[in-house]
Amino acid sequence: MSTTERMMRNVEPQPRGICRESGWKSKPLKGDWSRVYPTTWRHIHFLQLLNHNVDKYAPSTGEGILVRTDKLRNI
């Protein structure tokens, strides 16, 4: 099992992310998104390097972090 498969939970084509700039309201996101759960320090460091509200979002429901699927290919 590769690192990406351990971190990725499922692909969500139209999730809702929290936009903190508009007063903590949720908005639909466009594109392919994956809900991930970081399991190692390497995953956490990788997620810290991504641009917030561009490449990663906090989901409006559930756990984990929404990350663009194309960004996960770099791990």
C-alpha positions as a LaTeX table, in Angstrom:
\begin{tabular}{lrrr}
\hline
Residue & $x$ (\AA) & $y$ (\AA) & $z$ (\AA) \\
\hline
Met1 & 0.00 & 0.00 & 0.00 \\
Ser2 & 1.49 & 3.35 & $-1.02$ \\
Thr3 & 1.67 & 6.44 & 1.17 \\
Thr4 & $-1.09$ & 8.17 & $-0.81$ \\
Glu5 & $-3.44$ & 5.20 & $-0.42$ \\
Arg6 & $-2.91$ & 5.16 & 3.36 \\
Met7 & $-3.66$ & 8.87 & 3.60 \\
Met8 & $-6.61$ & 9.02 & 1.18 \\
Arg9 & $-10.04$ & 8.00 & 2.35 \\
Asn10 & $-12.37$ & 8.77 & $-0.54$ \\
Val11 & $-12.79$ & 11.06 & $-3.53$ \\
Glu12 & $-15.57$ & 13.63 & $-3.31$ \\
Pro13 & $-16.49$ & 15.37 & $-6.60$ \\
Gln14 & $-18.65$ & 18.17 & $-5.04$ \\
Pro15 & $-17.86$ & 18.54 & $-1.33$ \\
Arg16 & $-18.66$ & 21.58 & 0.77 \\
Gly17 & $-15.73$ & 23.39 & 2.34 \\
Ile18 & $-15.67$ & 26.06 & 5.02 \\
Cys19 & $-14.66$ & 29.49 & 3.78 \\
Arg20 & $-13.39$ & 31.44 & 6.80 \\
Glu21 & $-13.07$ & 34.65 & 4.81 \\
Ser22 & $-16.84$ & 34.89 & 4.40 \\
Gly23 & $-17.66$ & 34.45 & 8.07 \\
Trp24 & $-17.41$ & 30.67 & 8.48 \\
Lys25 & $-19.92$ & 29.82 & 5.79 \\
Ser26 & $-19.74$ & 26.65 & 3.73 \\
Lys27 & $-19.52$ & 26.78 & $-0.04$ \\
Pro28 & $-19.49$ & 24.09 & $-2.75$ \\
Leu29 & $-16.04$ & 23.35 & $-4.12$ \\
Lys30 & $-15.36$ & 22.70 & $-7.80$ \\
Gly31 & $-13.01$ & 19.98 & $-9.05$ \\
Asp32 & $-11.89$ & 16.64 & $-7.66$ \\
Trp33 & $-11.30$ & 16.60 & $-3.92$ \\
Ser34 & $-10.16$ & 13.86 & $-1.58$ \\
Arg35 & $-10.90$ & 13.68 & 2.12 \\
Val36 & $-7.64$ & 12.71 & 3.78 \\
Tyr37 & $-6.51$ & 11.76 & 7.26 \\
Pro38 & $-2.83$ & 12.51 & 7.93 \\
Thr39 & $-1.20$ & 9.55 & 9.66 \\
Thr40 & 2.49 & 10.51 & 9.80 \\
Trp41 & 4.57 & 13.64 & 10.34 \\
Arg42 & 5.40 & 13.55 & 6.62 \\
His43 & 1.70 & 13.89 & 5.74 \\
Ile44 & 1.24 & 16.74 & 8.21 \\
His45 & 4.27 & 18.60 & 6.86 \\
Phe46 & 3.01 & 18.13 & 3.28 \\
Leu47 & $-0.41$ & 19.53 & 4.21 \\
Gln48 & 1.19 & 22.53 & 5.93 \\
Leu49 & 2.95 & 23.43 & 2.67 \\
Leu50 & $-0.31$ & 23.58 & 0.68 \\
Asn51 & $-2.13$ & 26.90 & 0.26 \\
His52 & $-5.18$ & 27.14 & 2.52 \\
Asn53 & $-8.49$ & 27.88 & 0.74 \\
Val54 & $-6.79$ & 27.03 & $-2.58$ \\
Asp55 & $-5.39$ & 23.49 & $-2.32$ \\
Lys56 & $-6.94$ & 22.45 & 1.01 \\
Tyr57 & $-10.13$ & 23.23 & 2.89 \\
Ala58 & $-11.69$ & 22.30 & 6.16 \\
Pro59 & $-14.82$ & 20.24 & 5.39 \\
Ser60 & $-18.19$ & 21.54 & 6.52 \\
Thr61 & $-19.19$ & 18.04 & 7.69 \\
Gly62 & $-17.25$ & 15.00 & 8.78 \\
Glu63 & $-13.61$ & 14.64 & 9.71 \\
Gly64 & $-10.35$ & 14.93 & 7.85 \\
Ile65 & $-9.15$ & 17.59 & 5.42 \\
Leu66 & $-10.28$ & 18.19 & 1.83 \\
Val67 & $-7.27$ & 18.25 & $-0.51$ \\
Arg68 & $-7.17$ & 18.60 & $-4.30$ \\
Thr69 & $-6.62$ & 15.15 & $-5.76$ \\
Asp70 & $-3.96$ & 16.39 & $-8.20$ \\
Lys71 & $-1.84$ & 17.66 & $-5.24$ \\
Leu72 & $-1.79$ & 14.18 & $-3.69$ \\
Arg73 & 0.13 & 12.85 & $-6.69$ \\
Asn74 & 3.19 & 14.76 & $-5.45$ \\
Ile75 & 3.57 & 12.59 & $-2.36$ \\
\hline
\end{tabular}
